[in-house]
Amino acid sequence: GVRRAGENWHSDMCYTARPPRGTMLYAREIPTLHGLPLGDTEFASAAAAWDALPAAMQKFLDGKRAVFDFRGRKRALTPTREEIERNPPVTHPIVRTHPHTGRKCLYVMRDDCTGIEGVDDEEAAALICALADHIAKPAFIYRHQWRAGDLLLWDNCTVQHRAIQDYDLPQRRLMHRTTMGGAVPV
């Protein structure tokens, strides 16, 4: 793994044309301090965040598309030319509809979204930040305290997550991740 991986709110591989529908994370090793586990993961409900928006904002956002760029995310390692070429910028709806439940959710991430189609860059940046802050409100968050052997599965459409980086080397957080079933967001 890479130190500091996943520390910012995100939905896995959102910068691809067909982001995965689900993610599984398996805890192999968890750092500790005085016997207490560190390296929690927080999960935010982008569906609850959508539901909590005023109707006027929901109407404004419906139909808008955000630009997702692989190069936008802060990374521990600089992407290679091949990685950049394999992941050109894509657009996805800001208001995503779950393919099975029909529930709407916000689909915007501070680091991965670099613009909004038809919106001036400065206004788009401010809106992306405001929506990202809204999704990360405490009312929409569940915090999981890992134990070695835990396996979590989540919906990559309606949930964003981030790793809590509250430990330092030589401790490590060793996780195995797999993603499932990519689909074009609608």
BASE-806422 format. One line per 10 residues: number of its first residue (from 0); for each residue x, y, z of N, C-alpha, C, O. Coordinates in Angstrom, 3 decimals. Layout:
<recs>
NUM> X,Y,Z,X,Y,Z,X,Y,Z,X,Y,Z; ...
</recs>
This chain:
<recs>
0> 0.797,-1.185,0.000,0.000,0.000,0.000,0.841,1.249,0.000,2.062,1.198,0.142; 0.186,2.348,-0.158,0.835,3.651,-0.217,0.413,4.463,0.993,-0.777,4.570,1.288; 1.372,5.028,1.687,1.093,5.887,2.837,0.233,7.056,2.388,0.474,7.628,1.325; -0.743,7.411,3.165,-1.668,8.518,2.960,-2.699,8.236,1.860,-3.428,9.138,1.448; -2.759,6.998,1.388,-3.749,6.655,0.360,-5.157,6.804,0.922,-5.451,6.342,2.025; -6.011,7.448,0.158,-7.421,7.533,0.513,-7.767,8.466,1.645,-8.836,8.334,2.240; -6.883,9.420,1.969,-7.146,10.274,3.128,-8.184,11.360,2.859,-8.706,11.950,3.805; -8.490,11.636,1.611,-9.505,12.639,1.285,-10.794,11.938,0.853,-10.763,10.823,0.333; -11.926,12.609,1.078,-13.219,12.031,0.711,-13.234,11.690,-0.773,-12.833,12.500,-1.609; -13.700,10.482,-1.095,-13.760,10.055,-2.490,-14.687,8.851,-2.649,-15.070,8.191,-1.683
10> -15.019,8.601,-3.884,-15.694,7.383,-4.309,-14.691,6.688,-5.220,-14.153,7.318,-6.131; -14.432,5.418,-4.996,-13.356,4.737,-5.712,-13.486,4.852,-7.230,-14.544,4.608,-7.811; -12.374,5.231,-7.842,-12.218,5.287,-9.296,-13.294,6.126,-9.989,-13.713,5.811,-11.103; -13.736,7.192,-9.324,-14.776,8.062,-9.881,-14.311,8.774,-11.147,-15.136,9.256,-11.923; -13.012,8.845,-11.361,-12.430,9.519,-12.525,-12.441,8.631,-13.776,-11.934,9.039,-14.822; -13.011,7.426,-13.681,-13.101,6.532,-14.842,-14.486,6.639,-15.479,-15.433,7.110,-14.847; -14.597,6.203,-16.725,-15.883,6.261,-17.427,-16.912,5.329,-16.797,-18.113,5.592,-16.862; -16.437,4.228,-16.178,-17.331,3.237,-15.561,-16.858,2.949,-14.137,-16.242,1.912,-13.889; -17.142,3.864,-13.195,-16.706,3.627,-11.811,-17.345,2.356,-11.247,-18.460,2.003,-11.628; -16.646,1.670,-10.343,-17.201,0.446,-9.767,-18.477,0.715,-8.973,-18.646,1.780,-8.379
20> -19.368,-0.273,-8.976,-20.610,-0.150,-8.204,-20.383,-0.417,-6.730,-21.067,0.144,-5.873; -19.419,-1.279,-6.439,-19.172,-1.630,-5.047,-17.691,-1.759,-4.758,-16.877,-1.965,-5.658; -17.359,-1.633,-3.478,-15.982,-1.789,-3.017,-15.988,-2.669,-1.776,-16.874,-2.557,-0.928; -14.992,-3.545,-1.676,-14.769,-4.339,-0.462,-13.375,-4.019,0.047,-12.425,-3.903,-0.728; -13.266,-3.877,1.370,-11.984,-3.609,2.007,-11.809,-4.593,3.155,-12.675,-4.722,4.022; -10.681,-5.280,3.145,-10.372,-6.301,4.143,-9.165,-5.845,4.953,-8.126,-5.506,4.387; -9.300,-5.837,6.259,-8.231,-5.372,7.154,-7.292,-6.519,7.500,-7.694,-7.481,8.154; -6.045,-6.415,7.062,-5.030,-7.419,7.400,-4.273,-7.012,8.662,-4.107,-7.811,9.583; -3.811,-5.746,8.693,-3.079,-5.230,9.857,-3.619,-3.846,10.187,-3.855,-3.029,9.297; -3.811,-3.595,11.476,-4.323,-2.307,11.940,-3.320,-1.719,12.929,-2.891,-2.411,13.852
30> -2.937,-0.441,12.749,-2.027,0.178,13.709,-2.728,0.394,15.049,-3.951,0.529,15.098; -1.965,0.428,16.120,-2.537,0.653,17.454,-1.666,1.628,18.232,-0.495,1.838,17.916; -2.261,2.207,19.243,-1.554,3.064,20.189,-2.104,2.725,21.568,-3.294,2.906,21.828; -1.247,2.239,22.442,-1.649,1.820,23.788,-2.806,0.823,23.736,-3.713,0.856,24.567; -2.754,-0.063,22.739,-3.767,-1.107,22.609,-5.044,-0.683,21.904,-5.936,-1.506,21.699; -5.147,0.589,21.530,-6.353,1.075,20.843,-6.106,1.141,19.340,-5.044,1.588,18.908; -7.083,0.696,18.531,-6.894,0.705,17.077,-6.892,2.122,16.510,-7.613,3.004,16.976; -6.065,2.307,15.498,-5.994,3.562,14.750,-6.344,3.259,13.292,-6.601,2.107,12.942; -6.355,4.283,12.449,-6.584,4.073,11.023,-8.020,3.753,10.662,-8.272,2.949,9.765; -8.971,4.379,11.359,-10.390,4.169,11.056,-10.701,4.595,9.616,-9.883,5.238,8.958
40> -11.883,4.231,9.144,-12.401,4.722,7.871,-13.742,5.381,8.144,-14.584,4.833,8.856; -13.931,6.561,7.573,-15.223,7.246,7.662,-15.970,7.063,6.347,-15.377,7.065,5.268; -17.285,6.905,6.466,-18.168,6.743,5.314,-19.233,7.837,5.379,-19.814,8.084,6.436; -19.483,8.487,4.244,-20.491,9.550,4.180,-21.589,9.150,3.198,-21.307,8.685,2.093; -22.824,9.332,3.605,-23.965,9.027,2.739,-24.243,10.215,1.817,-24.766,11.243,2.248; -23.885,10.056,0.551,-24.146,11.103,-0.434,-25.635,11.153,-0.780,-26.115,12.152,-1.316; -26.367,10.074,-0.473,-27.823,10.061,-0.668,-28.504,10.902,0.411,-29.389,11.702,0.109; -28.095,10.723,1.665,-28.650,11.546,2.751,-28.287,13.014,2.539,-29.084,13.905,2.832; -27.080,13.261,2.029,-26.659,14.642,1.750,-27.557,15.262,0.675,-27.944,16.425,0.787; -27.887,14.495,-0.358,-28.804,14.977,-1.398,-30.168,15.283,-0.792,-30.737,16.347,-1.035
50> -30.687,14.352,-0.008,-32.008,14.530,0.604,-32.076,15.789,1.460,-33.134,16.410,1.561; -30.965,16.171,2.075,-30.940,17.316,2.989,-30.775,18.660,2.278,-30.888,19.707,2.915; -30.512,18.646,0.978,-30.373,19.912,0.245,-31.731,20.592,0.078,-32.750,19.915,-0.055; -31.749,21.921,0.085,-32.998,22.631,-0.211,-33.481,22.289,-1.630,-32.672,22.026,-2.521; -34.785,22.295,-1.825,-35.375,21.945,-3.124,-34.825,22.817,-4.252,-34.609,22.327,-5.360; -34.598,24.102,-3.980,-34.075,25.000,-5.019,-32.676,24.568,-5.467,-32.361,24.635,-6.655; -31.838,24.127,-4.529,-30.492,23.659,-4.886,-30.581,22.341,-5.653,-29.841,22.132,-6.614; -31.484,21.451,-5.231,-31.662,20.191,-5.957,-32.045,20.464,-7.413,-31.517,19.842,-8.334; -32.964,21.395,-7.602,-33.411,21.740,-8.956,-32.256,22.326,-9.765,-32.088,21.990,-10.937; -31.464,23.194,-9.150,-30.317,23.812,-9.825,-29.299,22.759,-10.271,-28.767,22.838,-11.378
60> -29.032,21.777,-9.411,-28.001,20.767,-9.695,-28.451,19.695,-10.679,-27.635,19.162,-11.431; -29.744,19.376,-10.680,-30.247,18.290,-11.524,-29.914,18.564,-12.989,-30.239,19.627,-13.517; -29.270,17.607,-13.636,-28.898,17.743,-15.041,-27.493,18.272,-15.273,-26.990,18.201,-16.395; -26.849,18.800,-14.240,-25.479,19.310,-14.384,-24.488,18.149,-14.334,-24.720,17.134,-13.677; -23.368,18.330,-15.052,-22.331,17.299,-15.107,-20.999,17.878,-14.639,-20.615,18.988,-15.007; -20.310,17.093,-13.819,-18.988,17.485,-13.314,-17.907,16.805,-14.144,-18.087,15.695,-14.647; -16.782,17.498,-14.275,-15.605,16.942,-14.939,-14.754,16.266,-13.870,-14.374,16.891,-12.880; -14.460,14.986,-14.076,-13.620,14.203,-13.165,-12.287,13.971,-13.862,-12.244,13.511,-15.003; -11.202,14.294,-13.167,-9.877,14.197,-13.774,-8.933,13.424,-12.862,-8.715,13.805,-11.712; -8.381,12.348,-13.379,-7.416,11.502,-12.669,-6.278,12.337,-12.086,-5.764,12.026,-11.012
70> -5.888,13.388,-12.789,-4.766,14.225,-12.341,-5.149,15.171,-11.212,-4.277,15.801,-10.614; -6.449,15.279,-10.911,-6.892,16.218,-9.890,-6.570,15.798,-8.470,-6.320,16.644,-7.611; -6.575,14.495,-8.218,-6.374,13.987,-6.857,-4.927,14.130,-6.412,-3.993,13.887,-7.178; -4.763,14.531,-5.149,-3.427,14.566,-4.550,-2.996,13.125,-4.311,-3.714,12.358,-3.669; -1.841,12.760,-4.819,-1.367,11.381,-4.728,0.012,11.333,-4.094,0.812,12.259,-4.232; 0.273,10.230,-3.393,1.593,10.027,-2.787,2.653,9.842,-3.866,3.799,10.259,-3.698; 2.267,9.215,-4.973,3.187,8.975,-6.082,2.684,9.717,-7.312,1.485,9.715,-7.591; 3.585,10.346,-8.044,3.210,11.052,-9.262,2.756,10.038,-10.312,3.456,9.059,-10.569; 1.580,10.268,-10.923,1.106,9.326,-11.944,2.066,9.268,-13.134,2.688,10.266,-13.501; 2.169,8.096,-13.717,2.999,7.936,-14.911,2.241,8.465,-16.122,1.027,8.658,-16.070
80> 2.965,8.695,-17.203,2.355,9.143,-18.453,1.301,8.120,-18.912,0.233,8.498,-19.391; 1.612,6.821,-18.760,0.685,5.769,-19.172,-0.606,5.813,-18.346,-1.696,5.643,-18.892; -0.487,6.040,-17.036,-1.683,6.133,-16.186,-2.555,7.311,-16.604,-3.780,7.202,-16.661; -1.919,8.425,-16.891,-2.663,9.620,-17.315,-3.358,9.363,-18.650,-4.519,9.733,-18.827; -2.652,8.731,-19.590,-3.250,8.436,-20.898,-4.401,7.439,-20.787,-5.367,7.530,-21.545; -4.314,6.488,-19.856,-5.383,5.493,-19.653,-6.610,6.099,-18.979,-7.697,5.523,-19.029; -6.437,7.256,-18.352,-7.521,7.866,-17.573,-7.761,9.311,-17.996,-7.478,10.231,-17.228; -8.282,9.527,-19.216,-8.569,10.903,-19.630,-9.731,11.465,-18.806,-10.499,10.701,-18.222; -9.863,12.792,-18.756,-10.992,13.376,-18.026,-12.331,12.850,-18.569,-12.481,12.617,-19.768; -13.293,12.671,-17.663,-14.638,12.205,-18.016,-15.650,13.103,-17.309,-15.303,13.831,-16.379
90> -16.896,13.046,-17.756,-17.958,13.770,-17.047,-18.968,12.762,-16.508,-19.240,11.726,-17.114; -19.514,13.112,-15.342,-20.567,12.312,-14.714,-21.615,13.278,-14.168,-21.302,14.432,-13.876; -22.854,12.815,-14.030,-23.883,13.677,-13.439,-23.538,14.019,-11.987,-23.067,13.166,-11.236; -23.774,15.253,-11.608,-23.585,15.661,-10.211,-24.651,14.986,-9.348,-24.401,14.631,-8.196; -25.825,14.819,-9.916,-26.905,14.112,-9.225,-27.008,12.734,-9.872,-27.530,12.580,-10.976; -26.504,11.760,-9.166,-26.458,10.394,-9.685,-27.669,9.623,-9.158,-28.085,9.815,-8.015; -28.228,8.756,-9.990,-29.367,7.931,-9.598,-28.897,6.490,-9.429,-28.276,5.918,-10.325; -29.200,5.914,-8.271,-28.780,4.537,-8.009,-29.473,3.607,-9.009,-30.689,3.687,-9.180; -28.712,2.722,-9.673,-29.294,1.890,-10.733,-30.332,0.872,-10.257,-31.131,0.398,-11.064; -30.339,0.528,-8.985,-31.288,-0.481,-8.495,-32.411,0.110,-7.648,-33.552,-0.345,-7.727
100> -32.096,1.118,-6.841,-33.114,1.682,-5.945,-33.783,2.925,-6.513,-34.885,3.283,-6.096; -33.119,3.590,-7.470,-33.640,4.838,-8.013,-33.381,6.040,-7.119,-33.776,7.155,-7.458; -32.724,5.831,-5.984,-32.448,6.927,-5.051,-31.373,7.848,-5.627,-30.389,7.394,-6.211; -31.583,9.141,-5.450,-30.617,10.125,-5.941,-29.558,10.399,-4.884,-29.803,10.278,-3.683; -28.377,10.770,-5.359,-27.282,11.126,-4.452,-26.382,12.144,-5.136,-26.398,12.290,-6.359; -25.602,12.840,-4.331,-24.600,13.760,-4.869,-23.384,12.958,-5.295,-22.949,12.052,-4.585; -22.840,13.290,-6.447,-21.655,12.596,-6.944,-20.629,13.655,-7.329,-20.449,13.986,-8.500; -19.973,14.166,-6.310,-18.980,15.220,-6.496,-17.910,15.038,-5.425,-18.229,14.793,-4.261; -16.650,15.157,-5.812,-15.528,15.020,-4.876,-14.574,16.187,-5.062,-14.246,16.557,-6.189; -14.138,16.756,-3.970,-13.300,17.953,-4.010,-12.050,17.767,-4.879,-11.747,18.634,-5.699
110> -11.325,16.670,-4.720,-10.062,16.501,-5.444,-10.236,15.981,-6.862,-9.446,16.325,-7.741; -11.231,15.177,-7.100,-11.387,14.540,-8.409,-12.181,15.380,-9.399,-12.014,15.223,-10.609; -13.037,16.265,-8.914,-13.842,17.121,-9.789,-13.079,18.411,-10.057,-12.715,19.144,-9.137; -12.847,18.668,-11.330,-12.059,19.851,-11.694,-12.895,20.920,-12.379,-12.374,21.978,-12.734; -14.173,20.662,-12.567,-15.034,21.648,-13.194,-16.456,21.135,-13.317,-16.754,19.982,-13.002; -17.328,22.020,-13.783,-18.728,21.673,-14.048,-19.055,22.218,-15.428,-18.841,23.400,-15.701; -19.572,21.361,-16.298,-19.899,21.791,-17.655,-20.868,22.967,-17.626,-21.874,22.942,-16.916; -20.549,24.003,-18.413,-21.426,25.154,-18.535,-21.368,26.132,-17.376,-22.158,27.074,-17.324; -20.435,25.922,-16.434,-20.307,26.817,-15.276,-18.890,27.378,-15.270,-17.922,26.640,-15.454; -18.775,28.668,-15.062,-17.463,29.322,-15.021,-16.570,28.659,-13.965,-17.058,28.213,-12.927
120> -15.266,28.598,-14.234,-14.323,27.844,-13.393,-14.353,28.246,-11.924,-14.341,27.386,-11.044; -14.392,29.543,-11.656,-14.382,30.013,-10.267,-15.663,29.600,-9.536,-15.616,29.127,-8.400; -16.797,29.785,-10.196,-18.080,29.393,-9.603,-18.150,27.873,-9.428,-18.658,27.383,-8.419; -17.639,27.130,-10.414,-17.641,25.664,-10.330,-16.797,25.194,-9.149,-17.211,24.311,-8.398; -15.612,25.785,-8.984,-14.732,25.391,-7.870,-15.410,25.651,-6.529,-15.327,24.827,-5.619; -16.083,26.797,-6.406,-16.777,27.130,-5.154,-17.933,26.158,-4.901,-18.147,25.730,-3.767; -18.671,25.813,-5.950,-19.801,24.891,-5.803,-19.315,23.483,-5.445,-19.905,22.824,-4.589; -18.253,23.027,-6.091,-17.685,21.708,-5.777,-17.271,21.652,-4.310,-17.572,20.683,-3.613; -16.584,22.688,-3.843,-16.153,22.728,-2.431,-17.352,22.743,-1.486,-17.357,22.036,-0.478; -18.362,23.540,-1.806,-19.546,23.624,-0.940,-20.273,22.278,-0.874,-20.701,21.858,0.201
130> -20.412,21.609,-2.004,-21.087,20.305,-2.012,-20.259,19.251,-1.286,-20.807,18.426,-0.556; -18.938,19.273,-1.484,-18.062,18.323,-0.782,-18.148,18.535,0.728,-18.194,17.569,1.489; -18.168,19.788,1.162,-18.313,20.082,2.595,-19.666,19.596,3.116,-19.761,19.074,4.227; -20.703,19.770,2.309,-22.046,19.333,2.707,-22.091,17.812,2.897,-22.635,17.324,3.887; -21.520,17.072,1.950,-21.505,15.603,2.042,-20.790,15.144,3.310,-21.172,14.141,3.912; -19.753,15.880,3.714,-18.921,15.484,4.865,-19.451,15.987,6.211,-18.731,15.938,7.208; -20.686,16.465,6.257,-21.258,16.903,7.537,-21.407,15.707,8.477,-21.734,14.606,8.034; -21.171,15.918,9.768,-21.244,14.815,10.740,-22.550,14.016,10.700,-22.540,12.815,10.973; -23.655,14.651,10.369,-24.949,13.952,10.342,-24.997,12.832,9.305,-25.827,11.929,9.412; -24.119,12.879,8.305,-24.147,11.900,7.219,-23.039,10.848,7.337,-22.870,10.030,6.433
140> -22.284,10.861,8.442,-21.061,10.049,8.545,-21.188,8.892,9.531,-21.755,9.024,10.615; -20.642,7.760,9.113,-20.413,6.601,9.982,-18.902,6.395,10.030,-18.235,6.427,8.996; -18.364,6.184,11.227,-16.922,5.943,11.385,-16.707,4.500,11.832,-17.215,4.069,12.867; -15.937,3.761,11.024,-15.667,2.357,11.344,-14.288,2.220,11.969,-13.283,2.650,11.402; -14.261,1.609,13.153,-13.000,1.313,13.834,-12.626,-0.123,13.459,-13.305,-1.076,13.839; -11.547,-0.252,12.717,-11.142,-1.546,12.179,-10.552,-2.473,13.230,-9.932,-2.036,14.199; -10.763,-3.763,13.010,-10.049,-4.836,13.695,-9.520,-5.743,12.594,-10.164,-5.905,11.557; -8.356,-6.330,12.812,-7.819,-7.262,11.816,-8.865,-8.341,11.546,-9.439,-8.908,12.475; -9.104,-8.614,10.276,-10.099,-9.603,9.883,-11.432,-9.007,9.468,-12.264,-9.713,8.897; -11.662,-7.713,9.743,-12.906,-7.075,9.306,-12.953,-7.020,7.780,-11.936,-6.808,7.120
150> -14.145,-7.214,7.241,-14.399,-7.078,5.812,-15.625,-6.198,5.656,-16.700,-6.528,6.157; -15.466,-5.077,4.959,-16.592,-4.178,4.713,-16.869,-4.116,3.223,-15.954,-4.155,2.400; -18.137,-4.019,2.895,-18.599,-3.879,1.522,-19.506,-2.663,1.492,-20.375,-2.519,2.351; -19.317,-1.781,0.512,-20.202,-0.626,0.419,-20.538,-0.305,-1.021,-19.861,-0.717,-1.963; -21.621,0.454,-1.145,-22.146,0.916,-2.417,-21.324,2.128,-2.846,-21.350,3.165,-2.184; -20.606,1.999,-3.937,-19.720,3.058,-4.406,-20.487,4.190,-5.095,-19.907,5.230,-5.407; -21.774,3.995,-5.330,-22.599,5.030,-5.953,-23.037,6.058,-4.916,-22.911,7.261,-5.146; -23.546,5.599,-3.788,-24.164,6.504,-2.813,-23.300,6.795,-1.595,-23.711,7.550,-0.714; -22.113,6.210,-1.531,-21.249,6.370,-0.352,-19.873,6.876,-0.773,-19.287,6.391,-1.741; -19.370,7.855,-0.033,-17.974,8.283,-0.162,-17.253,7.871,1.113,-17.885,7.635,2.143
160> -15.947,7.788,1.043,-15.188,7.350,2.217,-13.818,8.020,2.243,-13.358,8.603,1.261; -13.186,7.911,3.416,-11.806,8.380,3.564,-11.152,7.627,4.713,-11.808,7.218,5.671; -9.840,7.456,4.589,-9.045,6.811,5.633,-8.565,7.875,6.611,-8.159,8.962,6.201; -8.610,7.565,7.892,-8.115,8.481,8.922,-6.636,8.170,9.153,-6.276,7.067,9.564; -5.809,9.141,8.887,-4.349,8.978,8.974,-3.860,9.454,10.341,-3.206,10.492,10.438; -4.173,8.705,11.390,-3.808,9.112,12.754,-2.679,8.256,13.330,-2.614,8.049,14.541; -1.808,7.771,12.485,-0.676,6.941,12.907,0.523,7.255,12.009,0.369,7.835,10.934; 1.694,6.872,12.453,2.922,7.132,11.700,3.757,5.870,11.590,3.544,4.898,12.315; 4.709,5.904,10.674,5.668,4.808,10.555,6.402,4.662,11.865,6.670,5.674,12.513; 6.737,3.486,12.285,6.782,2.250,11.510,5.457,1.484,11.492,5.382,0.403,10.908
170> 4.419,2.025,12.119,3.134,1.324,12.079,2.567,1.385,10.672,2.865,2.295,9.898; 1.749,0.405,10.364,1.113,0.424,9.053,-0.306,-0.099,9.145,-0.682,-0.828,10.063; -1.065,0.306,8.159,-2.451,-0.130,7.984,-2.455,-0.905,6.675,-2.372,-0.314,5.599; -2.549,-2.211,6.765,-2.501,-3.049,5.570,-3.913,-3.523,5.245,-4.520,-4.289,5.994; -4.412,-3.055,4.122,-5.768,-3.366,3.682,-5.697,-3.984,2.290,-4.826,-3.646,1.489; -6.626,-4.891,2.017,-6.780,-5.429,0.671,-8.119,-4.925,0.148,-9.151,-5.064,0.804; -8.082,-4.331,-1.059,-9.287,-3.754,-1.642,-9.615,-4.442,-2.955,-8.727,-4.814,-3.721; -10.889,-4.599,-3.194,-11.347,-5.028,-4.511,-12.592,-4.217,-4.855,-13.385,-3.863,-3.983; -12.743,-3.934,-6.139,-13.922,-3.205,-6.602,-14.691,-4.104,-7.561,-14.133,-5.018,-8.168; -15.988,-3.822,-7.681,-16.859,-4.700,-8.467,-17.791,-3.931,-9.380,-18.294,-2.863,-9.031
180> -18.012,-4.495,-10.556,-19.111,-4.105,-11.424,-19.187,-2.669,-11.872,-20.121,-1.964,-11.487; -18.247,-2.202,-12.669,-18.293,-0.835,-13.163,-19.499,-0.566,-14.050,-19.947,-1.439,-14.794; -20.018,0.655,-13.962,-21.167,1.065,-14.775,-21.092,2.564,-15.030,-20.544,3.314,-14.223; -21.646,2.992,-16.153,-21.692,4.415,-16.471,-22.720,5.071,-15.557,-23.881,4.662,-15.550; -22.311,6.095,-14.774,-23.267,6.770,-13.881,-24.376,7.481,-14.656,-24.138,8.091,-15.698; -25.582,7.385,-14.124,-26.730,8.100,-14.706,-27.398,8.923,-13.626,-28.386,9.606,-13.892
</recs>
